[in-house]
Amino acid sequence: MVSKKKIIVVKGSGIIAYLCCLVLTKYGNDVVHIVKGKLKKNDMFFAITPNSIEWLKKLGLPPKFFSQLQKINHIYLDAKIYKEEVIFNADEFFIDSLAYITKQKNFVEALDDLNSNITTIADDKISYKLNEESVDIIVNQDVISASLLIVCDGDDNLIDEVKFGIKDTDYNQTALTFTFNAKGGKFSQASQFFFKDSILALLPTSQNEVGVVWSCNDSLKNHLISLTDQDLAEYLQGRIKETFLIEKGLKNRKTFELKAKNLNNIFYKKLLVMGDAAHAIHPMAGQGLNLGLRDVRCFEELIAQQYDYGAKNFLRKYERIRARDVAQFSKLTSLISYFIFDNKNYLERVGKSKLLSKGINKLLNNKYFKNYLVKQAIQ
C-alpha cells in the first residue's frame, strides 16, 4: 500500500524537536514526529534567557515549569588571569533577570503535560528520499510525502558534508558536569572562573543545589576524573573559595569532549536543520540550548508571516537570520577558549604586555561592551 499526504515531518528526540512540533501544530499543520526513544528525564541543567522564557509562556507550558526555575540576577566573571573581575547585575540593565536555570526532567514533564495531537513514529527502518519539491519518508510500505523535513539532533546521518558543508573544530578539552548541594552561597548568581587550565561555571539549579560545568585541558581532566567524589568536592571548594559552601558529595558526574560545529548551509532541497543538528558551540556561555530555542522562535516568527514554509526564499531568509546569531556566539566562545587553552603559553606572553592587559581590562568594564554582551545573552 502506498499513501501520500502533504505534511511536515520533524526528526529528533530532544527538546528542540518537541518544541518545533508544538509550534507547527499551533499553526494548524499536520505534523509527524520521528523519534528514537523517549525524551530522557534526567538531571541535566540549562540556562534559559528571559526572552525565551516569555516565548515558552506564550507557547503554553504549564505554570509549574516556571515556578521551578531558578532566577539568576547576577553573573560574576572571575578573570584574574587578566587581573580583572566583572559583575553583571540585572538591575543595572533595568531587567528582571539575566537568566533562568532549569533541569531537563522539569522541561520534559512540562512538554508531556501539553498532550499535543502529534503523530509519532519510531526511528526504525525508515528511509528518506530528498526531492526538489518534497521529501518522501518510507515507513514499511507506506510513503509519507512531506513538504518539509526538519532534523534537530546532532550527528544525524541525514546531515552530511556534501550537502551542508560541515566544519568541526576540536577544542582539545573535556567538560566535566555534576551537581552538589550547598549550605550557603550566592544562589541568585551564576559564576564563571577563568583559570589557566580550565573554565569553571557554577549554575545554581535551586536554593540549595548548584550545577557545575568544568571545561578542562587534558592534564586537569586526568587529575579530576581520578578523584573520588569527596576528594573532588574538596578540590572544587579550594577553587571556588566562599562562592558556595559544599555540603554533600557530588551527583551525576559526566564527561564529554568539546567540539564546535558550523554548517555552510542549513537547508538542502526540502531538508532543514535546527538545534544541535545545525550548530554546536563551547558551553562556557551557556548558550547551547538557547541557540536551539532561538532557532524555533525565529522559525515561528517567519511562518506567522508566510504560509509556504518549504519555499526556497522562506528557507534562505531563515538561514540568513540564524547564521549571524550562531556565528557571533561561535566566534566569541572560540576566541575566549583560545586565550585560555593555547598550548603556546599565550597568556604568559600577554601578561608581559601591560598595554594589552590594560586594553582587556577596559574592554571588560566598558559599559557599551557590557550592554552588548547582555543584549546578546538575554535574547
Rosetta blueprint (number, residue, H / E / L):
1 M L
2 V L
3 S L
4 K L
5 K L
6 K L
7 I E
8 I E
9 V E
10 V E
11 K E
12 G L
13 S L
14 G L
15 I H
16 I H
17 A H
18 Y H
19 L H
20 C H
21 C H
22 L H
23 V H
24 L H
25 T H
26 K H
27 Y L
28 G L
29 N L
30 D L
31 V E
32 V E
33 H E
34 I E
35 V E
36 K L
37 G L
38 K L
39 L L
40 K L
41 K L
42 N L
43 D L
44 M L
45 F E
46 F E
47 A E
48 I E
49 T L
50 P H
51 N H
52 S H
53 I H
54 E H
55 W H
56 L H
57 K H
58 K H
59 L H
60 G L
61 L L
62 P L
63 P H
64 K H
65 F H
66 F H
67 S H
68 Q L
69 L L
70 Q E
71 K E
72 I E
73 N L
74 H E
75 I E
76 Y E
77 L E
78 D E
79 A E
80 K H
81 I H
82 Y H
83 K L
84 E E
85 E E
86 V E
87 I E
88 F E
89 N E
90 A H
91 D H
92 E H
93 F H
94 F L
95 I L
96 D L
97 S L
98 L L
99 A E
100 Y E
101 I E
102 T E
103 K E
104 Q H
105 K H
106 N H
107 F H
108 V H
109 E H
110 A H
111 L H
112 D H
113 D H
114 L H
115 N L
116 S L
117 N L
118 I L
119 T E
120 T E
121 I E
122 A E
123 D L
124 D L
125 K L
126 I E
127 S E
128 Y E
129 K E
130 L E
131 N L
132 E L
133 E L
134 S L
135 V E
136 D E
137 I E
138 I E
139 V E
140 N L
141 Q L
142 D E
143 V E
144 I E
145 S E
146 A E
147 S E
148 L E
149 L E
150 I E
151 V E
152 C L
153 D L
154 G L
155 D L
156 D L
157 N L
158 L L
159 I L
160 D L
161 E H
162 V H
163 K H
164 F H
165 G L
166 I E
167 K E
168 D E
169 T E
170 D E
171 Y E
172 N E
173 Q E
174 T E
175 A E
176 L E
177 T E
178 F E
179 T E
180 F E
181 N E
182 A E
183 K E
184 G E
185 G E
186 K L
187 F L
188 S L
189 Q E
190 A E
191 S E
192 Q E
193 F E
194 F E
195 F L
196 K L
197 D L
198 S E
199 I E
200 L E
201 A E
202 L E
203 L E
204 P E
205 T L
206 S L
207 Q L
208 N L
209 E E
210 V E
211 G E
212 V E
213 V E
214 W E
215 S E
216 C E
217 N L
218 D H
219 S H
220 L H
221 K H
222 N H
223 H H
224 L H
225 I H
226 S L
227 L L
228 T L
229 D H
230 Q H
231 D H
232 L H
233 A H
234 E H
235 Y H
236 L H
237 Q H
238 G H
239 R H
240 I H
241 K L
242 E L
243 T L
244 F E
245 L E
246 I E
247 E L
248 K L
249 G L
250 L L
251 K E
252 N E
253 R E
254 K E
255 T E
256 F E
257 E E
258 L E
259 K E
260 A E
261 K E
262 N E
263 L E
264 N L
265 N L
266 I L
267 F E
268 Y E
269 K L
270 K L
271 L E
272 L E
273 V E
274 M L
275 G H
276 D H
277 A H
278 A L
279 H L
280 A E
281 I L
282 H L
283 P H
284 M H
285 A H
286 G L
287 Q L
288 G H
289 L H
290 N H
291 L H
292 G H
293 L H
294 R H
295 D H
296 V H
297 R H
298 C H
299 F H
300 E H
301 E H
302 L H
303 I H
304 A L
305 Q L
306 Q L
307 Y L
308 D L
309 Y L
310 G L
311 A L
312 K H
313 N H
314 F H
315 L H
316 R H
317 K H
318 Y H
319 E H
320 R H
321 I H
322 R H
323 A H
324 R H
325 D H
326 V H
327 A H
328 Q H
329 F H
330 S H
331 K H
332 L H
333 T H
334 S H
335 L H
336 I H
337 S H
338 Y H
339 F H
340 I H
341 F H
342 D L
343 N L
344 K L
345 N L
346 Y H
347 L H
348 E H
349 R H
350 V H
351 G H
352 K L
353 S L
354 K H
355 L H
356 L H
357 S H
358 K H
359 G H
360 I H
361 N H
362 K H
363 L H
364 L H
365 N H
366 N L
367 K H
368 Y H
369 F H
370 K H
371 N H
372 Y H
373 L H
374 V H
375 K H
376 Q H
377 A H
378 I L
379 Q L
